[in-house]
Amino acid sequence: MGSHTKPNSGGATTPLSPRLALQLAAPHTWPAAIMPVLVAAACALANTGSLDVGMAWLLLLICILMQASVNTFNDYFDFIKGTDTAEDNVEASDSVLVYNDVNPRSALGLAIGFLVVAFLLGLYVVWKTGPVPLVIALIGAVIVVMYSGGKTPLSYLPVGEAVSGIVMGGLIPLACYQVLSGTFTFMALLWATPTIIGVGLIMMTNNTCDIEKDIEASRRTLPVLLGREKARTLYHALMVVWVLAILAIIGIWFPRGIVVLPFLALGCYPLMMGLWKNPLAAPTRIGAMGQICSVNVALGAFYAAALLL
């Protein structure tokens, strides 16, 4: 057992400072929000020849706030349920409620606050562009709450990778493309295939490293069901599909961007090989999460550059 004890609702002595609030927001996971917006903006510019830069920045802020909300909700529910402990091979900054005597209700309030601000900013976007992004955002918000809360959260089921990939990597580009281009098309989902896979692999990295912890917590994640060896095999296959999807999309729909692909290979190969060799076990969790986020940033940036050409 770890050093975690079931929290009470009062009695905490550490106020939720801006530093701790930022740690709960987990900026190192923000590539999962940034890359989908970047790809959507690049697709919109490539297809329309123009881009509302101010609106693009606003969409980016909204998506980062949503990601911060997800992270904070997740920390809150994991702490309340006793599944986070000081022995889980996480950095202190990754488990604010475990390592700091903060009232968990403060974290819950922060998570709700992030979501409310994102929603209010989203209302401006809806006022400017119409109801489509609101519908997509509401679907995403419901899934966010279902992911961490409820009697049987989605995070306890073997669907976390698919849900996070589709919501963050798919619905975000779909909504952002509609806002920035003025056109709703499911082609945006197809062009977002690389971000769907990339965001899903962030979740799969975490879940594969946490197999033993999740078994203790009665979580039936996909890696728990597969076992580490088969989970790593699937993980490696998805890494290959991730790159092939970028090559196919650029080659078929954005052929002028092919000139970027050699640079993509040179820039991303070392990062991907480092991730490929990671055993995805508890002791290497911190390194693995850093690696998968770095690969998301590198592949996403090169992909966006190819789209822009």
Secondary structure, DSSP 8 states (H G I E B T S, - for coil): --S-----SS---B---HHHHHHHH-GGGTHHHHHHHHHHHHHHHHHHS---HHHHHHHHHHHHHHHHHHHHHHHHHHHHTT---TTSS--GGG-HHHHS-B-HHHHHHHHHHHHHHHHHHHHHHHHHH-SHHHHHHHHHHHHHHHHHSSSS-GGGTTTHHHHHIIIIIIIHHHHHHHHHHS---THHHHHTHHHHHHHHHHHHHHHHHTHHHHHHTT---HHHHH-HHHHHHHHHHHHHHHHHHHHHHHHHH-GGGGGGHHHHHHHHHHHHHHHHH----GGGHHHHHHHHHHHHHHHHHHHHHHHH-
